[in-house]
């Protein structure tokens, strides 16, 4: 079998486990050891759990070596690690990138309602981040959402903006929708 020797082989790796110092160092060392290049990543600590996702590029044989090293790494750090080969994403020329910011009192279902709003309009959510916090002075539970979405170029932006603001008003959400910079 003739395999390409380009850097276009991609592997997505996710890891989840108890947070402790050194996890990022050891995961990135394993990738570097086999000449992998981290082209995209996200990491966070949620409660006492560490979560990370990487997209790694490299030559096919290096990607295979990284895949082979993951079970030992998972065992040594008591992590749940999954990996999946992927491809370059297709052109986004038929989409407009927008940012969404929402602030509200913390109530169940906010993320679902937002996801449903965009899903019903065939708008893809590219990134999503949420945070809960206590309001200054009052301690009222608050909730924030930041999203990056891709709006089809066939969508009338002014109509979408009006619908979104009405939707947010109905749910008592303070929101902004702006072109992504």
OpenMM code with the backbone's topology and positions (N, CA, C; nanometers):
from openmm import Vec3, app, unit

residues = "UNK UNK UNK UNK UNK UNK UNK UNK UNK UNK UNK UNK UNK UNK UNK UNK UNK UNK UNK UNK UNK UNK UNK UNK UNK UNK UNK UNK UNK UNK UNK UNK UNK UNK UNK UNK UNK UNK UNK UNK UNK UNK UNK UNK UNK UNK UNK UNK UNK UNK UNK UNK UNK UNK UNK UNK UNK UNK UNK UNK UNK UNK UNK UNK UNK UNK UNK UNK UNK UNK UNK UNK UNK UNK UNK UNK UNK UNK UNK UNK UNK UNK UNK UNK UNK UNK UNK UNK UNK UNK UNK UNK UNK UNK UNK UNK UNK UNK UNK UNK UNK UNK UNK UNK UNK UNK UNK UNK UNK UNK UNK UNK UNK UNK UNK UNK UNK UNK UNK UNK UNK UNK UNK UNK UNK UNK UNK UNK UNK UNK UNK UNK UNK UNK UNK UNK UNK UNK UNK UNK UNK UNK UNK UNK UNK UNK UNK UNK UNK UNK UNK UNK UNK UNK UNK UNK UNK UNK UNK UNK UNK UNK UNK UNK UNK UNK UNK UNK UNK UNK UNK UNK UNK UNK UNK UNK UNK UNK UNK UNK UNK".split()
positions = [
    Vec3(0.0845, -0.1181, 0.0000),
    Vec3(0.0000, 0.0000, 0.0000),
    Vec3(0.0885, 0.1237, 0.0000),
    Vec3(0.0647, 0.2139, -0.0900),
    Vec3(0.1427, 0.3359, -0.1002),
    Vec3(0.0774, 0.4445, -0.0153),
    Vec3(0.1431, 0.4862, 0.0936),
    Vec3(0.0885, 0.5865, 0.1844),
    Vec3(0.1596, 0.7193, 0.1633),
    Vec3(0.0832, 0.8282, 0.1754),
    Vec3(0.1444, 0.9598, 0.1566),
    Vec3(0.2398, 0.9925, 0.2707),
    Vec3(0.3423, 1.0675, 0.2418),
    Vec3(0.4410, 1.1084, 0.3417),
    Vec3(0.4330, 1.2581, 0.3653),
    Vec3(0.3123, 1.3106, 0.3646),
    Vec3(0.2943, 1.4536, 0.3866),
    Vec3(0.2552, 1.4797, 0.5305),
    Vec3(0.2529, 1.6060, 0.5680),
    Vec3(0.2128, 1.6462, 0.7027),
    Vec3(0.0614, 1.6641, 0.7117),
    Vec3(-0.0158, 1.6144, 0.6140),
    Vec3(-0.1597, 1.6343, 0.6130),
    Vec3(-0.2374, 1.5247, 0.6829),
    Vec3(-0.1702, 1.4303, 0.7479),
    Vec3(-0.2393, 1.3281, 0.8239),
    Vec3(-0.2773, 1.3899, 0.9569),
    Vec3(-0.4054, 1.3774, 0.9931),
    Vec3(-0.4551, 1.4433, 1.1134),
    Vec3(-0.5141, 1.3428, 1.2105),
    Vec3(-0.4906, 1.3677, 1.3383),
    Vec3(-0.5406, 1.2832, 1.4452),
    Vec3(-0.5971, 1.3724, 1.5542),
    Vec3(-0.7216, 1.3450, 1.5941),
    Vec3(-0.7819, 1.4174, 1.7058),
    Vec3(-0.7694, 1.3281, 1.8287),
    Vec3(-0.7146, 1.3848, 1.9356),
    Vec3(-0.6936, 1.3117, 2.0616),
    Vec3(-0.7686, 1.3845, 2.1718),
    Vec3(-0.8465, 1.3113, 2.2494),
    Vec3(-0.9095, 1.3703, 2.3674),
    Vec3(-0.8663, 1.2912, 2.4899),
    Vec3(-0.8490, 1.3628, 2.6007),
    Vec3(-0.8082, 1.2994, 2.7258),
    Vec3(-0.8899, 1.3584, 2.8400),
    Vec3(-0.9297, 1.2724, 2.9321),
    Vec3(-1.0088, 1.3129, 3.0469),
    Vec3(-0.9633, 1.2342, 3.1681),
    Vec3(-0.9448, 1.3055, 3.2793),
    Vec3(-0.9053, 1.2372, 3.4023),
    Vec3(-0.8867, 1.3353, 3.5163),
    Vec3(-0.8506, 1.2829, 3.6309),
    Vec3(-0.8307, 1.3660, 3.7486),
    Vec3(-0.7196, 1.4670, 3.7213),
    Vec3(-0.7450, 1.5919, 3.7592),
    Vec3(-0.6475, 1.6981, 3.7352),
    Vec3(-0.5279, 1.6826, 3.8262),
    Vec3(-0.4090, 1.6925, 3.7686),
    Vec3(-0.2851, 1.6936, 3.8459),
    Vec3(-0.1743, 1.7551, 3.7614),
    Vec3(-0.0751, 1.8133, 3.8253),
    Vec3(0.0338, 1.8760, 3.7504),
    Vec3(0.1065, 1.7766, 3.6599),
    Vec3(0.1480, 1.8228, 3.5430),
    Vec3(0.2309, 1.7424, 3.4539),
    Vec3(0.1577, 1.6748, 3.3398),
    Vec3(0.0249, 1.6746, 3.3409),
    Vec3(-0.0481, 1.6040, 3.2349),
    Vec3(-0.0209, 1.6672, 3.0984),
    Vec3(-0.0334, 1.7982, 3.0878),
    Vec3(-0.0116, 1.8652, 2.9589),
    Vec3(0.1314, 1.8423, 2.9115),
    Vec3(0.2267, 1.8516, 3.0026),
    Vec3(0.3669, 1.8282, 2.9683),
    Vec3(0.3861, 1.6890, 2.9088),
    Vec3(0.3328, 1.5873, 2.9742),
    Vec3(0.3535, 1.4514, 2.9256),
    Vec3(0.2775, 1.4219, 2.7971),
    Vec3(0.1563, 1.4736, 2.7840),
    Vec3(0.0822, 1.4529, 2.6595),
    Vec3(0.1521, 1.5208, 2.5418),
    Vec3(0.1952, 1.6440, 2.5616),
    Vec3(0.2616, 1.7158, 2.4522),
    Vec3(0.3985, 1.6554, 2.4218),
    Vec3(0.4654, 1.6019, 2.5241),
    Vec3(0.5945, 1.5348, 2.5012),
    Vec3(0.5759, 1.4115, 2.4137),
    Vec3(0.4713, 1.3341, 2.4395),
    Vec3(0.4438, 1.2148, 2.3589),
    Vec3(0.4185, 1.2516, 2.2131),
    Vec3(0.3514, 1.3623, 2.1908),
    Vec3(0.3246, 1.4074, 2.0537),
    Vec3(0.4534, 1.4543, 1.9874),
    Vec3(0.5328, 1.5336, 2.0592),
    Vec3(0.6599, 1.5834, 2.0057),
    Vec3(0.7592, 1.4704, 1.9799),
    Vec3(0.7610, 1.3719, 2.0696),
    Vec3(0.8543, 1.2581, 2.0579),
    Vec3(0.8421, 1.1901, 1.9214),
    Vec3(0.7208, 1.1881, 1.8667),
    Vec3(0.6983, 1.1236, 1.7370),
    Vec3(0.6751, 1.2256, 1.6251),
    Vec3(0.7325, 1.3457, 1.6429),
    Vec3(0.7280, 1.4510, 1.5417),
    Vec3(0.5867, 1.4938, 1.5034),
    Vec3(0.4940, 1.4834, 1.5977),
    Vec3(0.3596, 1.5336, 1.5737),
    Vec3(0.3567, 1.6834, 1.5990),
    Vec3(0.2695, 1.7512, 1.5307),
    Vec3(0.2549, 1.8953, 1.5460),
    Vec3(0.1127, 1.9258, 1.5923),
    Vec3(0.0983, 1.9908, 1.7076),
    Vec3(-0.0339, 2.0284, 1.7568),
    Vec3(-0.0794, 2.1507, 1.6768),
    Vec3(-0.1857, 2.1329, 1.5981),
    Vec3(-0.2338, 2.2426, 1.5141),
    Vec3(-0.3562, 2.3118, 1.5737),
    Vec3(-0.4205, 2.2477, 1.6687),
    Vec3(-0.5363, 2.3075, 1.7355),
    Vec3(-0.5564, 2.2340, 1.8668),
    Vec3(-0.5990, 2.3060, 1.9711),
    Vec3(-0.6213, 2.2394, 2.0996),
    Vec3(-0.7105, 2.3226, 2.1894),
    Vec3(-0.7731, 2.2552, 2.2846),
    Vec3(-0.8515, 2.3186, 2.3910),
    Vec3(-0.8245, 2.2397, 2.5177),
    Vec3(-0.8140, 2.3079, 2.6300),
    Vec3(-0.7926, 2.2424, 2.7575),
    Vec3(-0.8691, 2.3168, 2.8648),
    Vec3(-0.9204, 2.2425, 2.9625),
    Vec3(-0.9887, 2.3049, 3.0743),
    Vec3(-0.9890, 2.2108, 3.1937),
    Vec3(-1.0159, 2.2673, 3.3093),
    Vec3(-1.0384, 2.1892, 3.4301),
    Vec3(-1.1825, 2.2159, 3.4702),
    Vec3(-1.2598, 2.1094, 3.4829),
    Vec3(-1.4004, 2.1179, 3.5216),
    Vec3(-1.4155, 2.0417, 3.6522),
    Vec3(-1.4466, 2.1141, 3.7601),
    Vec3(-1.4458, 2.0497, 3.8918),
    Vec3(-1.3043, 2.0019, 3.9173),
    Vec3(-1.2889, 1.8774, 3.9527),
    Vec3(-1.1557, 1.8207, 3.9736),
    Vec3(-1.1041, 1.7425, 3.8549),
    Vec3(-1.1736, 1.7535, 3.7402),
    Vec3(-1.1368, 1.6766, 3.6214),
    Vec3(-1.0684, 1.7648, 3.5174),
    Vec3(-0.9682, 1.7084, 3.4555),
    Vec3(-0.8913, 1.7710, 3.3491),
    Vec3(-0.9457, 1.7194, 3.2167),
    Vec3(-0.9644, 1.8076, 3.1189),
    Vec3(-1.0093, 1.7656, 2.9860),
    Vec3(-0.9291, 1.8411, 2.8810),
    Vec3(-0.8860, 1.7686, 2.7790),
    Vec3(-0.8102, 1.8310, 2.6708),
    Vec3(-0.8459, 1.7637, 2.5397),
    Vec3(-0.8394, 1.8412, 2.4341),
    Vec3(-0.8561, 1.7868, 2.3003),
    Vec3(-0.7520, 1.8542, 2.2107),
    Vec3(-0.6825, 1.7724, 2.1329),
    Vec3(-0.5788, 1.8191, 2.0411),
    Vec3(-0.6136, 1.7740, 1.9001),
    Vec3(-0.5722, 1.8515, 1.8011),
    Vec3(-0.5650, 1.8006, 1.6647),
    Vec3(-0.4174, 1.8039, 1.6289),
    Vec3(-0.3660, 1.6876, 1.5919),
    Vec3(-0.2236, 1.6703, 1.5650),
    Vec3(-0.2045, 1.6360, 1.4183),
    Vec3(-0.1046, 1.6984, 1.3561),
    Vec3(-0.0704, 1.6637, 1.2178),
    Vec3(0.0671, 1.5994, 1.2167),
    Vec3(0.0911, 1.5203, 1.1135),
    Vec3(0.2208, 1.4559, 1.0991),
    Vec3(0.2198, 1.3576, 0.9849),
    Vec3(0.3356, 1.3018, 0.9588),
    Vec3(0.3449, 1.1973, 0.8575),
    Vec3(0.2714, 1.0746, 0.9090),
    Vec3(0.2213, 0.9924, 0.8167),
    Vec3(0.1360, 0.8793, 0.8543),
    Vec3(0.2022, 0.7895, 0.9563),
    Vec3(0.3320, 0.7619, 0.9423),
    Vec3(0.3993, 0.6705, 1.0363),
    Vec3(0.4138, 0.7347, 1.1747),
    Vec3(0.4331, 0.8652, 1.1809),
    Vec3(0.4421, 0.9339, 1.3100),
    Vec3(0.3062, 0.9351, 1.3806),
    Vec3(0.2017, 0.9562, 1.3042),
    Vec3(0.0669, 0.9534, 1.3616),
    Vec3(0.0382, 0.8136, 1.4172),
    Vec3(0.0792, 0.7113, 1.3445),
    Vec3(0.0596, 0.5732, 1.3919),
    Vec3(0.1364, 0.5499, 1.5225),
    Vec3(0.2579, 0.6028, 1.5330),
    Vec3(0.3362, 0.5878, 1.6568),
    Vec3(0.2688, 0.6609, 1.7735),
    Vec3(0.2140, 0.7768, 1.7468),
    Vec3(0.1425, 0.8501, 1.8513),
    Vec3(0.0223, 0.7667, 1.8973),
    Vec3(-0.0533, 0.7144, 1.8028),
    Vec3(-0.1691, 0.6301, 1.8372),
    Vec3(-0.1261, 0.5114, 1.9235),
    Vec3(-0.0151, 0.4482, 1.8858),
    Vec3(0.0338, 0.3319, 1.9612),
    Vec3(0.0792, 0.3676, 2.1021),
    Vec3(0.1238, 0.4913, 2.1240),
    Vec3(0.1737, 0.5322, 2.2559),
    Vec3(0.0624, 0.5708, 2.3533),
    Vec3(-0.0571, 0.5946, 2.3042),
    Vec3(-0.1649, 0.6471, 2.3878),
    Vec3(-0.2130, 0.5522, 2.4987),
    Vec3(-0.2271, 0.4211, 2.4748),
    Vec3(-0.2719, 0.3340, 2.5851),
    Vec3(-0.1784, 0.3367, 2.7061),
    Vec3(-0.0481, 0.3371, 2.6822),
    Vec3(0.0479, 0.3417, 2.7937),
    Vec3(0.0369, 0.4752, 2.8678),
    Vec3(0.0217, 0.5822, 2.7926),
    Vec3(0.0070, 0.7151, 2.8518),
    Vec3(-0.1224, 0.7227, 2.9337),
    Vec3(-0.2286, 0.6660, 2.8816),
    Vec3(-0.3570, 0.6648, 2.9529),
    Vec3(-0.3439, 0.5891, 3.0853),
    Vec3(-0.2755, 0.4782, 3.0805),
    Vec3(-0.2568, 0.3977, 3.2018),
    Vec3(-0.1697, 0.4696, 3.3046),
    Vec3(-0.0604, 0.5284, 3.2607),
    Vec3(0.0309, 0.5920, 3.3551),
    Vec3(-0.0304, 0.7150, 3.4221),
    Vec3(-0.1212, 0.7859, 3.3531),
    Vec3(-0.1845, 0.9038, 3.4121),
    Vec3(-0.3285, 0.8798, 3.4540),
    Vec3(-0.3751, 0.7563, 3.4411),
    Vec3(-0.5131, 0.7209, 3.4743),
    Vec3(-0.6107, 0.8143, 3.4016),
    Vec3(-0.5891, 0.8246, 3.2715),
    Vec3(-0.6730, 0.9070, 3.1853),
    Vec3(-0.7562, 0.8186, 3.0941),
    Vec3(-0.8678, 0.8700, 3.0517),
    Vec3(-0.9424, 0.8086, 2.9428),
    Vec3(-0.9019, 0.8854, 2.8179),
    Vec3(-0.8363, 0.8162, 2.7269),
    Vec3(-0.7882, 0.8810, 2.6044),
    Vec3(-0.8535, 0.8132, 2.4846),
    Vec3(-0.9055, 0.8953, 2.3950),
    Vec3(-0.9571, 0.8447, 2.2683),
    Vec3(-0.8880, 0.9205, 2.1557),
    Vec3(-0.8768, 0.8543, 2.0433),
    Vec3(-0.8132, 0.9165, 1.9273),
    Vec3(-0.8895, 0.8758, 1.8018),
    Vec3(-0.8962, 0.9680, 1.7068),
    Vec3(-0.9647, 0.9407, 1.5820),
    Vec3(-0.8960, 1.0162, 1.4694),
    Vec3(-0.8713, 0.9458, 1.3606),
    Vec3(-0.8167, 1.0108, 1.2419),
    Vec3(-0.9239, 1.1019, 1.1824),
    Vec3(-0.8791, 1.2122, 1.1224),
    Vec3(-0.9721, 1.3047, 1.0594),
    Vec3(-0.9094, 1.3610, 0.9333),
    Vec3(-0.9810, 1.4488, 0.8676),
    Vec3(-0.9340, 1.5117, 0.7439),
    Vec3(-0.9441, 1.6622, 0.7578),
    Vec3(-0.8794, 1.7334, 0.6659),
    Vec3(-0.8928, 1.8785, 0.6606),
    Vec3(-1.0393, 1.9135, 0.6430),
    Vec3(-1.0811, 2.0214, 0.7033),
    Vec3(-1.2188, 2.0657, 0.6912),
    Vec3(-1.2398, 2.1292, 0.5546),
    Vec3(-1.3576, 2.1077, 0.4969),
    Vec3(-1.3874, 2.1648, 0.3660),
    Vec3(-1.4001, 2.3163, 0.3757),
    Vec3(-1.4002, 2.3791, 0.2625),
    Vec3(-1.4063, 2.5252, 0.2532),
    Vec3(-1.5270, 2.5816, 0.3262),
    Vec3(-1.5061, 2.6955, 0.3925),
    Vec3(-1.6134, 2.7625, 0.4656),
    Vec3(-1.6640, 2.8849, 0.3895),
    Vec3(-1.6380, 2.8935, 0.2609),
    Vec3(-1.6703, 3.0141, 0.1856),
    Vec3(-1.8207, 3.0432, 0.1791),
    Vec3(-1.9041, 2.9430, 0.2028),
    Vec3(-2.0479, 2.9667, 0.1981),
    Vec3(-2.1061, 3.0032, 0.3345),
    Vec3(-2.0190, 3.0371, 0.4304),
    Vec3(-2.0622, 3.0719, 0.5660),
    Vec3(-2.0003, 3.2040, 0.6117),
    Vec3(-2.0726, 3.2729, 0.6992),
    Vec3(-2.0236, 3.3958, 0.7612),
    Vec3(-1.9967, 3.3673, 0.9086),
    Vec3(-1.8765, 3.3974, 0.9567),
    Vec3(-1.8447, 3.3706, 1.0977),
    Vec3(-1.9004, 3.4803, 1.1895),
    Vec3(-1.9751, 3.4397, 1.2921),
    Vec3(-2.0327, 3.5328, 1.3891),
    Vec3(-2.0034, 3.4864, 1.5305),
    Vec3(-1.9985, 3.5831, 1.6212),
    Vec3(-1.9809, 3.5566, 1.7641),
    Vec3(-2.1104, 3.5887, 1.8369),
    Vec3(-2.1433, 3.5050, 1.9325),
    Vec3(-2.2624, 3.5220, 2.0141),
    Vec3(-2.2173, 3.5303, 2.1595),
    Vec3(-2.2677, 3.6290, 2.2315),
    Vec3(-2.2417, 3.6395, 2.3753),
    Vec3(-2.3753, 3.6537, 2.4455),
    Vec3(-2.3947, 3.5755, 2.5518),
    Vec3(-2.5192, 3.5760, 2.6277),
    Vec3(-2.4856, 3.5814, 2.7758),
    Vec3(-2.5587, 3.6636, 2.8500),
    Vec3(-2.5478, 3.6712, 2.9956),
    Vec3(-2.6895, 3.6659, 3.0511),
    Vec3(-2.7080, 3.5884, 3.1582),
    Vec3(-2.8412, 3.5797, 3.2176),
    Vec3(-2.8325, 3.5254, 3.3592),
    Vec3(-2.9472, 3.5264, 3.4252),
    Vec3(-2.9573, 3.4534, 3.5508),
    Vec3(-2.9369, 3.3067, 3.5165),
    Vec3(-2.8745, 3.2329, 3.6061),
    Vec3(-2.8470, 3.0917, 3.5800),
    Vec3(-2.9750, 3.0102, 3.5927),
    Vec3(-3.0174, 2.9513, 3.4822),
    Vec3(-3.1362, 2.8666, 3.4772),
    Vec3(-3.1071, 2.7447, 3.3919),
    Vec3(-3.1648, 2.6297, 3.4261),
    Vec3(-3.1457, 2.5108, 3.3425),
    Vec3(-3.1997, 2.5328, 3.2014),
    Vec3(-3.1305, 2.4780, 3.1018),
    Vec3(-3.1804, 2.4765, 2.9652),
    Vec3(-3.1328, 2.5873, 2.8742),
    Vec3(-3.0552, 2.6819, 2.9240),
    Vec3(-3.0128, 2.7941, 2.8401),
    Vec3(-2.9343, 2.7449, 2.7178),
    Vec3(-2.8375, 2.6586, 2.7389),
    Vec3(-2.7556, 2.6092, 2.6271),
    Vec3(-2.8433, 2.5340, 2.5273),
    Vec3(-2.9341, 2.4517, 2.5777),
    Vec3(-3.0228, 2.3772, 2.4876),
    Vec3(-3.1091, 2.4729, 2.4043),
    Vec3(-3.1675, 2.5731, 2.4674),
    Vec3(-3.2524, 2.6671, 2.3944),
    Vec3(-3.1725, 2.7401, 2.2862),
    Vec3(-3.0510, 2.7821, 2.3182),
    Vec3(-2.9666, 2.8483, 2.2187),
    Vec3(-2.9311, 2.7530, 2.1050),
    Vec3(-2.8907, 2.6305, 2.1404),
    Vec3(-2.8552, 2.5320, 2.0377),
    Vec3(-2.9743, 2.5034, 1.9470),
    Vec3(-3.0924, 2.4936, 2.0041),
    Vec3(-3.2124, 2.4671, 1.9251),
    Vec3(-3.2422, 2.5842, 1.8304),
    Vec3(-3.2281, 2.7060, 1.8800),
    Vec3(-3.2509, 2.8235, 1.7954),
    Vec3(-3.1647, 2.8171, 1.6695),
    Vec3(-3.0344, 2.7913, 1.6885),
    Vec3(-2.9430, 2.7905, 1.5740),
    Vec3(-2.9601, 2.6662, 1.4878),
    Vec3(-2.9837, 2.5522, 1.5489),
    Vec3(-3.0027, 2.4285, 1.4745),
    Vec3(-3.1233, 2.4368, 1.3811),
    Vec3(-3.2318, 2.4933, 1.4290),
    Vec3(-3.3535, 2.5071, 1.3467),
    Vec3(-3.3290, 2.5942, 1.2241),
    Vec3(-3.2258, 2.6757, 1.2266),
    Vec3(-3.1943, 2.7655, 1.1147),
    Vec3(-3.0724, 2.7175, 1.0354),
    Vec3(-3.0318, 2.5933, 1.0597),
    Vec3(-2.9175, 2.5331, 0.9891),
    Vec3(-2.7890, 2.6122, 1.0107),
    Vec3(-2.7724, 2.6676, 1.1329),
    Vec3(-2.6528, 2.7429, 1.1690),
    Vec3(-2.5667, 2.6541, 1.2570),
    Vec3(-2.4439, 2.6319, 1.2140),
    Vec3(-2.3528, 2.5426, 1.2850),
    Vec3(-2.2826, 2.6152, 1.3994),
    Vec3(-2.2826, 2.5533, 1.5167),
    Vec3(-2.2070, 2.6067, 1.6302),
    Vec3(-2.0656, 2.5497, 1.6205),
    Vec3(-1.9677, 2.6377, 1.6020),
    Vec3(-1.8277, 2.5986, 1.5875),
    Vec3(-1.7605, 2.5799, 1.7236),
    Vec3(-1.7854, 2.6722, 1.8149),
    Vec3(-1.7272, 2.6670, 1.9491),
    Vec3(-1.8318, 2.7149, 2.0478),
    Vec3(-1.8231, 2.6614, 2.1694),
    Vec3(-1.9163, 2.6990, 2.2741),
    Vec3(-1.8441, 2.6926, 2.4076),
    Vec3(-1.8609, 2.7969, 2.4858),
    Vec3(-1.8006, 2.8024, 2.6181),
    Vec3(-1.9018, 2.8637, 2.7137),
    Vec3(-1.9151, 2.8054, 2.8319),
    Vec3(-2.0080, 2.8587, 2.9314),
    Vec3(-1.9364, 2.8766, 3.0640),
    Vec3(-1.9964, 2.9595, 3.1488),
    Vec3(-1.9391, 2.9819, 3.2808),
    Vec3(-2.0496, 3.0262, 3.3759),
    Vec3(-2.0459, 2.9760, 3.4972),
    Vec3(-2.1373, 3.0192, 3.6032),
    Vec3(-2.0579, 3.0981, 3.7053),
    Vec3(-2.1210, 3.2004, 3.7620),
    Vec3(-2.0527, 3.2810, 3.8627),
    Vec3(-2.1572, 3.3515, 3.9490),
    Vec3(-2.1137, 3.4031, 4.0616),
    Vec3(-2.2021, 3.4802, 4.1497),
    Vec3(-2.1864, 3.6283, 4.1169),
    Vec3(-2.2992, 3.6981, 4.0981),
    Vec3(-2.2962, 3.8411, 4.0672),
    Vec3(-2.2339, 3.9181, 4.1831),
    Vec3(-2.1590, 4.0218, 4.1498),
    Vec3(-2.0983, 4.1073, 4.2519),
    Vec3(-2.2086, 4.1685, 4.3382),
    Vec3(-2.1808, 4.1843, 4.4619),
    Vec3(-2.2678, 4.2484, 4.5618),
    Vec3(-2.3875, 4.1629, 4.6028),
    Vec3(-2.4603, 4.1042, 4.5064),
    Vec3(-2.5829, 4.0314, 4.5417),
    Vec3(-2.5614, 3.8813, 4.5575),
    Vec3(-2.4596, 3.8272, 4.4897),
    Vec3(-2.4361, 3.6832, 4.4931),
    Vec3(-2.5325, 3.6039, 4.4064),
    Vec3(-2.6134, 3.6721, 4.3257),
    Vec3(-2.7100, 3.6061, 4.2384),
    Vec3(-2.6376, 3.5141, 4.1401),
    Vec3(-2.6845, 3.3886, 4.1235),
    Vec3(-2.6204, 3.2976, 4.0277),
    Vec3(-2.6399, 3.3470, 3.8840),
    Vec3(-2.5295, 3.3690, 3.8147),
    Vec3(-2.5309, 3.4186, 3.6769),
    Vec3(-2.4701, 3.3130, 3.5845),
    Vec3(-2.4962, 3.3289, 3.4548),
    Vec3(-2.4504, 3.2329, 3.3552),
    Vec3(-2.4099, 3.3083, 3.2294),
    Vec3(-2.2965, 3.2723, 3.1716),
    Vec3(-2.2523, 3.3326, 3.0455),
    Vec3(-2.2308, 3.2233, 2.9414),
    Vec3(-2.2555, 3.2600, 2.8166),
    Vec3(-2.2321, 3.1715, 2.7030),
    Vec3(-2.1582, 3.2517, 2.5972),
    Vec3(-2.0506, 3.1947, 2.5438),
    Vec3(-1.9826, 3.2516, 2.4275),
    Vec3(-1.9843, 3.1441, 2.3198),
    Vec3(-2.0249, 3.1835, 2.2014),
    Vec3(-2.0315, 3.0908, 2.0885),
    Vec3(-1.9691, 3.1526, 1.9647),
    Vec3(-1.9143, 3.0677, 1.8840),
    Vec3(-1.8775, 3.1027, 1.7471),
    Vec3(-1.9671, 3.0190, 1.6580),
    Vec3(-2.0342, 3.0847, 1.5649),
    Vec3(-2.1250, 3.0140, 1.4752),
    Vec3(-2.0891, 3.0453, 1.3312),
    Vec3(-2.1362, 2.9597, 1.2414),
    Vec3(-2.1203, 2.9801, 1.0976),
    Vec3(-2.2585, 2.9965, 1.0379),
    Vec3(-2.2878, 3.1154, 0.9883),
    Vec3(-2.4192, 3.1460, 0.9324),
    Vec3(-2.4119, 3.1309, 0.7801),
    Vec3(-2.5016, 3.0509, 0.7213),
    Vec3(-2.5007, 3.0370, 0.5754),
    Vec3(-2.5163, 3.1736, 0.5081),
    Vec3(-2.4433, 3.1938, 0.4008),
    Vec3(-2.4475, 3.3224, 0.3303),
    Vec3(-2.5855, 3.3514, 0.2723),
    Vec3(-2.6698, 3.2503, 0.2616),
    Vec3(-2.8052, 3.2696, 0.2108),
    Vec3(-2.8998, 3.3262, 0.3166),
    Vec3(-2.8535, 3.3357, 0.4413),
    Vec3(-2.9355, 3.3853, 0.5514),
    Vec3(-2.9376, 3.5380, 0.5508),
    Vec3(-3.0543, 3.5954, 0.5657),
    Vec3(-3.0688, 3.7405, 0.5785),
    Vec3(-3.0289, 3.7770, 0.7221),
    Vec3(-2.9138, 3.8410, 0.7388),
    Vec3(-2.8574, 3.8688, 0.8712),
    Vec3(-2.9493, 3.9588, 0.9540),
    Vec3(-3.0081, 4.0600, 0.8948),
    Vec3(-3.0942, 4.1506, 0.9722),
    Vec3(-3.2163, 4.0768, 1.0272),
    Vec3(-3.2729, 3.9864, 0.9487),
    Vec3(-3.3868, 3.9066, 0.9952),
    Vec3(-3.3430, 3.8128, 1.1072),
    Vec3(-3.2291, 3.7476, 1.0885),
    Vec3(-3.1766, 3.6577, 1.1915),
    Vec3(-3.1512, 3.7347, 1.3214),
    Vec3(-3.0893, 3.8498, 1.3103),
    Vec3(-3.0596, 3.9313, 1.4289),
    Vec3(-3.1891, 3.9670, 1.5026),
    Vec3(-3.2917, 4.0088, 1.4285),
    Vec3(-3.4210, 4.0436, 1.4901),
    Vec3(-3.4833, 3.9223, 1.5596),
    Vec3(-3.4818, 3.8076, 1.4910),
    Vec3(-3.5375, 3.6853, 1.5499),
    Vec3(-3.4608, 3.6450, 1.6758),
    Vec3(-3.3282, 3.6561, 1.6696),
    Vec3(-3.2456, 3.6177, 1.7835),
    Vec3(-3.2700, 3.7091, 1.9030),
    Vec3(-3.2779, 3.8387, 1.8790),
    Vec3(-3.2997, 3.9322, 1.9898),
    Vec3(-3.4385, 3.9118, 2.0517),
    Vec3(-3.5387, 3.8839, 1.9706),
    Vec3(-3.6728, 3.8560, 2.0230),
    Vec3(-3.6718, 3.7267, 2.1047),
    Vec3(-3.6043, 3.6243, 2.0525),
    Vec3(-3.5881, 3.4970, 2.1226),
    Vec3(-3.5224, 3.5199, 2.2595),
    Vec3(-3.4152, 3.5981, 2.2614),
    Vec3(-3.3441, 3.6262, 2.3869),
    Vec3(-3.4304, 3.7071, 2.4841),
    Vec3(-3.5034, 3.8031, 2.4321),
    Vec3(-3.5938, 3.8809, 2.5181),
    Vec3(-3.6981, 3.7905, 2.5829),
    Vec3(-3.7517, 3.6955, 2.5066),
    Vec3(-3.8524, 3.6025, 2.5603),
    Vec3(-3.7963, 3.5178, 2.6742),
    Vec3(-3.6668, 3.4867, 2.6675),
    Vec3(-3.6032, 3.4043, 2.7711),
    Vec3(-3.5298, 3.4880, 2.8770),
    Vec3(-3.5415, 3.6200, 2.8656),
    Vec3(-3.4733, 3.7123, 2.9572),
    Vec3(-3.3213, 3.6939, 2.9531),
    Vec3(-3.2692, 3.6859, 2.8321),
    Vec3(-3.1252, 3.6740, 2.8099),
    Vec3(-3.0729, 3.8051, 2.7536),
    Vec3(-2.9610, 3.8524, 2.8059),
    Vec3(-2.8942, 3.9690, 2.7495),
    Vec3(-2.7933, 3.9147, 2.6475),
    Vec3(-2.8059, 3.9553, 2.5211),
    Vec3(-2.7248, 3.8918, 2.4167),
    Vec3(-2.6741, 3.9898, 2.3132),
    Vec3(-2.5660, 3.9494, 2.2481),
    Vec3(-2.5083, 4.0208, 2.1341),
    Vec3(-2.4799, 3.9178, 2.0255),
    Vec3(-2.4979, 3.9589, 1.9000),
    Vec3(-2.4585, 3.8787, 1.7851),
    Vec3(-2.3829, 3.9716, 1.6915),
    Vec3(-2.2560, 3.9415, 1.6700),
    Vec3(-2.1693, 4.0304, 1.5923),
    Vec3(-2.0792, 3.9493, 1.4997),
    Vec3(-2.0374, 4.0100, 1.3872),
    Vec3(-1.9400, 3.9417, 1.3017),
    Vec3(-1.8133, 3.9095, 1.3817),
    Vec3(-1.7598, 3.7911, 1.3600),
    Vec3(-1.6369, 3.7506, 1.4286),
    Vec3(-1.5197, 3.8227, 1.3670),
    Vec3(-1.4308, 3.8687, 1.4528),
    Vec3(-1.3115, 3.9407, 1.4062),
    Vec3(-1.1927, 3.8515, 1.4063),
] * unit.nanometer
topology = app.Topology()
chain = topology.addChain("A")
for resn in residues:
    res = topology.addResidue(resn, chain)
    for name in ("N", "CA", "C"):
        topology.addAtom(name, app.Element.getBySymbol(name[0]), res)
